[in-house]
Amino acid sequence: MKMSDKQLKIIKATGRILTESGVSRLTIKKLAAAMQFSESAIYRHFESKEEIILALLDFLATNMDERLTASHSKNENQKEQFIQLFQNQYWFFKQNPHFVVAVFSDGLMEESQRINEMIYKIMSVKIKYLKPLLIEGQQSGVFTNAISADDLTHIVMGAFRLQMYKWRIADFKFDIEIEGNKMIQAMLTLIHLK
């Protein structure tokens, strides 16, 4: 989805409101006031609150795909690629916590099937990079073969998602990059063979 500058500003303002107040307090009226727009100006860019949230999640999926493509290096071994994959995510979310709020807001996933599908798209982007890396690492003897790549992908992503959720409900009070690096090392202790 190609977005205009105004749409990107609306998404950023939506993220700030989600971070400060949660999804239940996100209204077009509140968004318009925060941006010093009229409500009709918001509606010129998005048909509804759901469309704004979908655009925010789609932006995240696209941005993640672009960042992970750019940071992916075949010159690094699988362990270094694994570290880079997660450090990239922790750095991005530390700079943009409103995306964590959007993905983990209470009630958001019940909003619509389209929102659920977009959250699934975000997970699919992560799997697109993680699973082949784990398979390659297993084939080269860097990562354990005791667990299938499918199960290993779920375990690693589950740990990542839990940590991000904990950061969210802790109101972003701890440094996600520091704690994230600890999580990366813990995961490597479990899966790394060399």
DRENZALUM-807533 format. One record per residue: x, y, z of N, C-alpha, C, O in turn. Coordinates in steps of 0.2 Angstrom, whole numbers, plus 5000, padded with zeros to 4 digits. Example, Ala and Ser with C-alpha at 12.3 -4.5 7.8 and 13.67 -1.06 7.14 Angstrom:
506649725039506249785039506649845039507149835042506449895035506849955036506450005039506750065040
This chain:
500449945000500050005000500450065000500850075005500450104995500750174994500450224998499850234997500750255003500450305007500650375006501250385004500250425006500450495006500750515012500750485017501050575012501350605018500850615023500950605029500250645021499750655026499550585029499350585035499450535025499250475028499750445033499650415038500450455032500950435036500950475043501050445048500750545042500650585048500050555052500150555059499550535049498950515053499150445056498950435062499450405053499750345056500150355062500050325067500650405062501050415067500650445073500750425079500150485072499750515077499350465080499250465086499050415076498650355078499150315083498850295089499750305081500250275086500350305092500350275097500350375092500450405099499850395103499950385109499250405100498650395104498550325107498450315112498750275102498750205105499250195111499050165116499850225110500350215115500050255122500150225127499750315121499550345127498950325130498850325136498450305126497750295128497450225127497050205130497750185122497550125121497050125115496750175113496850065112496350065107495650085108495350115104495450075114494750095116494650175116494150195115495250205117495150285117495350315110495350375109495450275105495650295098495050315095494650265093494850375094494250395090494550445084495050475085494150445079494250495074494250565077494650605075493850585081493750645084494450665088494650715087494650615092495250625096495850635091496350675092495850595086496450595081496450665078496950695077495850685075495850745072496050805077496450855075495850805083496050855088496850855089497150905089497050795089497850785090498250815084498750835085497950805078498250835072498050905070498350925066497650935074497350995072497050995065497151045061496650945064496350935058495550935059495350925065495150945054494450925055494350855054494750815051493850825057493650755056493550735049493850685047493250785045493250775038493850765034493950725029494350805037495050795034495350725035495650695030495250695041495450625042495050585037495350535034494450595036494050545032494250555025494050505021494550605023494750615016495350565014495450545009495650545020496250505019496150425021496450385018495650415025495450355028494750345029494450395031494450295027493650285028493450275035492850295037493850245039493650225046494250215050494850215048494150215057494650195061495050125059495650125060494650085057494850015055495350025050495849995050495250065045495650075039496350105041496850095038496250155046496950185049497350125052497950125051497050085056497450035060497649985055498249955055497249965050497549925044498149955041498649915039498050015039498650055036499250055040499850035038499150065047499750065052500049995052500649985051499649935052499949875052500249855045500749815045499949875040500249865033500949895033501349865030500949955035501549995035502149955039502649955036501949935045502349895049502649835045503249815045502149795042502349735038502849745032503349715031502649805029503149825023503749845025504249825022503749885030504349915033504849855036505449855035504549815039504949755042505249715036505849695037504849705031505149665025505749705022506249675021505649765021506149805018506749805023507349805020506649815029507249825034507649755034508249755034507249695035507549635035507949615029508449575029507649635023507949625017508649665016509149635014508649725018509249765018509749745023510349745022509549715029510049695034510249625033510749605036509949585028510149515027510849515024510849545018511249475026511949465023512149395023512149365028512249375017512449305016513149295018513449235019513549345019514249345021514349325028514849305030513749335032513849325039513549245040513149225036513849215045513649145047512949145050512649205052512649095050511949095053511849115060511349145061512349105064512249135071512249215071511849245074512649245067512749315066512049345063511849395065511849305058511249325054510649325059510149365059510649275064510049265069510149325073509549355075510749345076510749395080510549465077510149505080510749475071510649535067509849535066509549595066509549485064508849485063508449515069507949555068508649485075508249515081508449575083508049615086509149595083509349655085509049715081508849765083508949695074508649745070507849755072507649815072507549705074506849715077506849755083506449795084507249735088507249775094507449845093507149885097507949865089508049935088507449965085507350025087507149935080506549975077506049985082505750035082505849935086505249945090505449985096505050025099506049995098506250045103506150115100505950155104506250125094506150185091505450205089505250255089505050145089504350155087503850105091503550065088503850125097503450075102502650075100502350025102502450125096501750125095501550065090500950045090502050035087501849975083501749915087501349875086502149915093502049865098501349865101500949815101501149925102500449945105499949915100499449885102500049935094499549915088499449845088498849815087500049805088499949735088499649695094499349645094499849725100499649695106499149735110499049725116498749775107498249815111497649765112497449725108497449775119496849735121496249755116496149815116495849705114495249715110495449725103494949725099496049745101496149755094496049695089495749705084496249635092496249575088495449555087495349515082495049585091494349565090493949615086493349605084494349665084494049725080493749695073493149705071494149655070493949635063494349575060494949565063494149535056494549485053495049515049495649485048494949575046495449605042496049625046496649615044495949645052496549665056496849605058497449595059496549545060496849485061497249465056497849435057497049465050497449445044498049485043498549465041497949555045498549595044499149575049499749575048498849565055499349535060499649475058500249465060499349435055499549365053500149385047500649345047499949435043500449455038501149475041501649455039501049515046501649535050502049475052502649475052501749425055502049365058502349325052502949295052502049325046502249285040502949325038503349285035502949385038503549425036504149395040504649385037504049395047504549365051504749295049505349285049504249255048504449185047504849175040505249135040504649225035504949225029505749225030506149205026505949265035506649275036506949225041507549195040506549205046506849165051506849095050507349055051506349065047506348995045506848965041507248925042506949005035507548985030508248985034508648945033508349035038508949045042509048985046509548955047508548965050508548905054508748845051509148805053508348835045508448775041509248775038509548725039509448825036510148835033510648815039511148785038510448845045510948835051510848765053511448735055510348725052510248655054510648615049511048575051510648635043510948595038511748605038512048555036511948665040512648675041512948655048513548665049512548625052512748605059512848665064513148655069512548725062512648775067512048775072512148795078511448755070510848755075510648675076510748635071510348665081510148595083509648565078509248605075509748505077509248465073508748425077508348395075508848435084508448395088507648415088507248385090507548475085506948505085506848525077507248555074506248515075506148535068506148605067506048645071506348625061506348695059505648735060505648795063505148695059504448725060504348745068504148795069504548695072504448695079504948755082504748795086505548745079506048795082505848865080505848915084505548875074505248945072504748965077504749025079504248925078503748945083503948955090503749005093504448915092504748935099505148995099505049035104505549015094505949075094505449135093505449185097504949125089504449185088504049195094503849245096503849135097503449145103503849185109503549225112504449165110504849195115504949275113504849315118505049285107505049355105504449395106504449455109503849365104503249395105503049405112502749455114503249355116503149365124503549425126503249465131504149425124504549485127504249545125504249595129504049555119503749615116503149635120502949695122502749585121502149595125502249615132501949665135502749585136502949605142503249675142503049715147503549695137503849765137503249815136503149865139502749795132502149835131501749845138501549895139501649785141501249795147501649825153501349845158502249825152502649865157502749935156503149975158502349955151502350025148503050045146503150105147503350005143504050015140504550045145504950085143504450025151504950045156505650015156506050045159505749955153506449935152506649935145506349945141507349935145507649945138507649885134507949835136507249885129507049825125507649795121507749735120508149845120508749815116509149775121509449725119509249805127509649765132509349705134509649645134508749705135508349635137508349595131508349535131508249625125508249585119508849545118508849495115509449585119510049545118510149485123510449435121509849495129509949435133509449385131509649325131508949395128508449345125508849315119508749255118509149355115509549325109510049275112510049215109510449295117510949245119510649185122510949135122510049195126509749135129509449085123509549025124509249115118508949075112509549035109509548975108510149075108510749045105510948985110511248935107510948995116511148945121510748875120511048825120510148885118509648835117509748795110509748735110509948835105509848805098510548805095510648765090511048845097511748845094512148785096512248765102512448755091512848695092513648705093514048665096513848765089514548775089514848825094515448835094
